[in-house]
């Protein structure tokens, strides 16, 4: 392997990539523009939709069939617009009422709250009705206790406190770990796909591959140079996306209590802390890079070998698009919380990297699993590189018509 020739091939292919608009869009525009706009838009849209749903819920009709005066009085005092109906459930289904309350006789009486869960405003109205009814029930219990001369404290003989022993850093690691492995693998494919296609099927289509083959460079040097450029584009996409994701999530507007989110149902401050505590220090970044680099070599070599069989850029896209979905599925599974990784699971490509990244960020990655993952991915990358080199040496593949 001659370094001078390898360097010349690398520079030539890198310049071709930088001139390719499609490759630049997938490498730069998507991480730095599309991702922040998408996350920022969602972060602003969700609280706005929640606030709007609560505002609409306050103006909806509530279909009722209630025989207890105290319950009706409590709902009316809360500002709800009650409409008597013989069939409360049908009224909600037909959307003539946003929610419904029906009382059934018994000991004790049973009250059903009807909502259309597919409608955000109806769900918000149902939540408000349940809160009102719960408060009415508790008030009636307290009145009965006082009337019997019993202290209200009998209702709460002890208090239950849920204590989370995981610190902010571990909680943030669990949050980012579920996303990071999946995103890195996804971008490894999308960021490198157009680069690989341009260097293989694109060169065939432009009729420039023959000139490169006629140069003094060996076939193995050409393959190495092209794959190094593909790895560079993959790593550049990953770095830009990581930085963009960290900045966007840290500065995303998180809805607080009173902005459409119930403080008891959504621990907003905990979420802010988890988003703000990004567990990407130097040691974690180094470990993630060690996991990711052999996987990038494997993906680049595999995409290179597959796209070599294509006669045109469009045909190459047809070949590589299914590969993206095949890769994404194990990466998505690997990022799911609760999965216990074992040395045997560390042999599954892409799944092992996603799980190890999750373990690194939560501080639960074992040395044995890390070494097995590294060894497996290095072996897969070596096999894929040999396959790419062998296919590049096959004239029937290069000049397939």
Steps between C-alpha positions, in 0.01 A plus 500: 500500500672820377411799716561763229262338254248430777512867600445611139198271460359620833533868398347433159199317645456755779489784248239309300290461814527870585380582149202266529194693618312188610786384721540845657128518577508164682828581677453865598154640433303218665703500828536878534168623359235229473562338838488825707191618311327166554577473873441870564172490310376197693609654832295811425206323339423255783448760779304720261270209413459411868411858591252523214341168602447624858351827376262314269410253775369780722246598232373150415156370593498217754223246454370382838257257655536560874255437784713629792452878543837550670687360199307717255554806718873432525538469123300819440705695755814393312368687196403200286207535259274205581250363250258226611487200272334159498796338324818662627739266318330560164517877551878482541536263205297732275712797620193692615677508839871512577469264796235326703421407859251225586403381846394139558300399807664265746673484833711698456379673182730467196583800282632457147684779320478470120767656277617469141869418555579575135402864565744699713233745617268219607783331692583829675133546593488146637810561710346815646174319580683218678694754708174672600329171590802383700498823697125466565545141620785590734304794640199279571722244677652772719153635587384152608810452713456835672133421561603171666764676710789326323819682413560547126856371542360147507482525119880527478654267762833527320651687207664322207801674345661380175874561515708470185855388587625570147669837475437765238792377290369142485148615422633722221707206376190282483316770304781576254612136481161396364531753217871522432576145387202495266580843354868419446421180314229671296732785404781255432286363219342821371820705535716246320250370246520784247878518536538128429252512212685789337834319527367177347181513294547872439848447354366223278223729376742788431750264328783623724576167667707382202742793535553418868561133420759600240701692761804347677288439812434142602143381537542457875628859529200631305261310724679619814496864386132492411398326823705747706305786340174321575608455864595869515157606379333263748704636792445861392125444487506335843701781661281773352185319607626442854583867541171608347299256712674602823447871434139463384384277786677711759339820375163357399204677666359249753142577609465581866204476738222723380608470136273212419677243717392387843792523742393180673483305174814636330817548711615797295793603713640145495472504122682832483781363714527184290515699177752742646732233642650353184729208598747553216830561677837414343506140626149422378563660162819295466321174582215580260756577228672166561167324459389705203816501282513123422126509440548790257766298315265204484207709372713687245656179365163322487330788317801523266477129412124516440501820294780367276245271337284796395529634145360845588451729799125433500554123497747536785237681708266208439762261638602704805160624620389155630836472677420816696181344636678174581760695700254733676291221654774343720631847586152604617466185710844557650401845623193379686534524880474187709687266265776305671796463267701178513822391323285300255292809410824694455560295185198657324626789282342844549294369794820456702621854427164655590487307827862581589447872438197484730710319762789747470272800558328337800829370642391135482717373214714206609855447376422148375206616287702796372788275389266247336323781313829649383635160388179411318474832315870494406452151358190608306681807363797289386269253325302780334820673384630176349166450326510855359859451375415166339197646323705799380747255346220322314472641147149355462385714792681820397387491139161338550259597225 
